[in-house]
Amino acid sequence: MLYIECWTRVNGKMACAWVLPTYVSEVSYERVRNIDFSSAKKLKENLDTQIDSLNTVMSCHEGQQSNVTTSTAIPSHPISEAVMDSFYKELNKCKTKASVLSLIDPYAEQFVAKSQNVPVISDL
C-alpha cells in the first residue's frame, strides 16, 4: 500500500477505471458478498458439472414412466385458427418484424423487397 501511495504522489493520479467491453454500456452496483469472483474457467467447470448431473438424473429416470407432468411441458391440445390469427395480428404490430410472418400468407407480402429499378421484359 505504501508503494502505491508513493507512486501516486510522484506520478499523479492512477487510472481507477476499467475499460468496459464494447457490448457493455454500464455496470450495476452490487454488494461484494453477492459478487462471484470466480474465474471464467471455474464458472464453466461448475456449469459443466451441473449439466452433467442433470444428464445423469435424466438418464436414470428415462426408463421409468411418471404420471407427474412438469410445468414446462408443451400443451398437447390443438390451438384454434382464430387464436392463431389473433396471435399473428399482434405479432405483426411489433416494431421488429418476426421472420415467421414471412411464411404466413397475408403477412408474407411485406417481406418482399419492391424494386423500382428493375425493367419488365414483355414477350416479343
C-alpha positions in Angstrom: 0.0 0.0 0.0 2.9 2.3 0.8 4.4 1.8 -2.7 1.0 2.6 -4.4 0.6 5.8 -2.3 4.2 7.0 -3.0 3.9 6.2 -6.7 0.6 8.1 -6.9 2.1 11.1 -5.2 5.1 11.1 -7.6 3.3 10.3 -10.8 -0.1 11.8 -10.3 -3.4 10.1 -10.0 -3.8 6.5 -11.0 -6.3 5.5 -13.5 -9.1 4.0 -11.3 -11.3 2.7 -14.0 -11.7 -0.5 -16.0 -12.3 -0.4 -19.7 -15.7 -2.0 -20.4 -16.2 -4.3 -23.3 -18.0 -2.7 -26.3 -21.2 -4.7 -25.6 -21.5 -3.4 -22.1 -22.9 0.0 -21.6 -23.0 0.2 -17.8 -22.3 -2.0 -14.8 -24.8 -2.1 -12.0 -23.5 -1.8 -8.4 -23.7 -4.9 -6.3 -22.7 -5.8 -2.7 -19.4 -7.5 -2.5 -20.9 -10.6 -0.8 -23.2 -11.0 -3.9 -20.4 -10.9 -6.5 -18.9 -14.1 -7.8 -15.2 -13.6 -8.2 -14.6 -17.0 -9.8 -12.6 -17.1 -12.9 -14.3 -17.8 -16.2 -12.7 -21.2 -16.3 -14.1 -22.1 -12.9 -17.5 -20.9 -13.8 -17.5 -23.0 -16.9 -16.4 -26.1 -14.9 -19.2 -25.5 -12.4 -21.8 -25.1 -15.2 -20.5 -28.3 -16.9 -20.8 -30.2 -13.7 -24.4 -29.0 -13.2 -25.2 -30.0 -16.8 -23.6 -33.5 -16.3 -25.5 -34.0 -13.1 -28.8 -33.1 -14.9 -28.0 -35.5 -17.7 -27.4 -38.4 -15.2 -30.6 -37.7 -13.4 -32.5 -37.6 -16.7 -30.9 -40.9 -17.9 -31.8 -42.5 -14.5 -35.5 -41.5 -15.0 -35.6 -42.4 -18.7 -36.7 -46.0 -18.1 -39.3 -45.1 -15.5 -42.7 -43.8 -16.6 -44.1 -41.0 -14.5 -47.7 -39.7 -14.1 -46.4 -36.3 -13.0 -46.3 -33.6 -15.7 -43.9 -30.8 -15.5 -44.9 -27.2 -15.8 -42.6 -26.7 -18.8 -44.4 -29.3 -20.8 -45.9 -28.2 -24.2 -49.7 -28.4 -24.2 -50.9 -31.3 -26.4 -54.3 -29.7 -27.3 -54.6 -28.1 -30.7 -54.9 -24.3 -30.9 -57.8 -22.9 -32.9 -57.3 -21.0 -36.1 -58.9 -17.9 -34.6 -56.4 -17.8 -31.7 -53.5 -18.2 -34.2 -54.9 -15.4 -36.4 -55.1 -13.0 -33.4 -51.6 -14.0 -32.4 -50.3 -13.3 -35.9 -52.0 -9.9 -35.9 -50.5 -8.9 -32.6 -47.1 -10.2 -33.8 -47.4 -8.1 -36.9 -47.9 -5.0 -34.8 -44.5 -5.3 -33.2 -41.8 -2.8 -34.1 -39.4 -5.6 -35.2 -41.0 -8.0 -37.6 -40.8 -11.7 -36.8 -39.4 -13.7 -39.7 -42.1 -16.4 -39.2 -44.6 -14.0 -40.6 -42.9 -14.3 -44.0 -44.3 -17.8 -44.2 -47.9 -16.8 -43.4 -50.0 -15.8 -46.4 -51.5 -12.4 -45.6 -48.3 -11.1 -44.0 -45.7 -12.5 -46.4 -46.0 -9.6 -48.9 -44.4 -7.1 -46.5 -41.2 -9.1 -46.6 -40.8 -9.0 -50.4 -38.4 -6.2 -51.4 -40.0 -3.9 -54.0 -37.6 -2.6 -56.6 -38.4 0.3 -58.8 -35.3 0.0 -61.0 -36.0 -3.5 -62.5 -37.3 -3.2 -66.0 -40.1 -5.5 -67.1 -39.4 -7.5 -70.3 -42.5 -8.3 -72.3 -43.0 -11.1 -74.7 -41.9 -10.4 -78.2 
